[in-house]
Amino acid sequence: MPHIHEKIDFTVEVFIVYNNKVLLRKHDKYDIWLSVGGHIELNENPNEAAIREVKEEVGIDIELYKEKDQPLFKRDDYGELIPPQFMDIYKINDTHKHITLVYFAISSTDKIIQSTREESEELKWFSSEELKDGKFGIRDEIRNYAQTALNKLSN
């Protein structure tokens, strides 16, 4: 997806949990472990973007996580969205930033159908122990989000 604005874009990241493991992908361009995600398009809300990005990139249907005591109200002209678990901002280059809404989600399968359009160098379901293992070189913020997702969504 091309950038919507020259200075800043909104994006989503989704930390998907299945069977006490969390899915990370090694980004083909940046060669770092990240979650699944991408840009929010003009015709969608952040929840729709999170679900779409996961389906496009890894072929998995997900259910976004929300706190159990959090009702979502809807009527014809109004609808509440599942809020992100975290938000962050980072520089893409000297003139462009991304604001990212970080979601957690549950999958009913670990079977990945990788997109040919957005290939990842590697996809891996990480256990809590593997997240702590320094051999993977996972950035601190990614490890924190992934571990928090596991803590909230594991059996």
WOCOR-V993205 format. One record per helix or strand of 3 or more residues. SS is the DSSP state (h for helix, s for strand). FROM is the first residue (numbers start at 1). LEN is the number of residues. Records with the same first field share a line. If there is no record, write none. Layout:
SS=FROM-LEN + FROM-LEN
This chain:
s=8-11 + 21-6 + 36-4 + 62-3 + 86-8 + 96-12 + 122-5
h=46-13 + 128-5 + 134-3 + 140-14
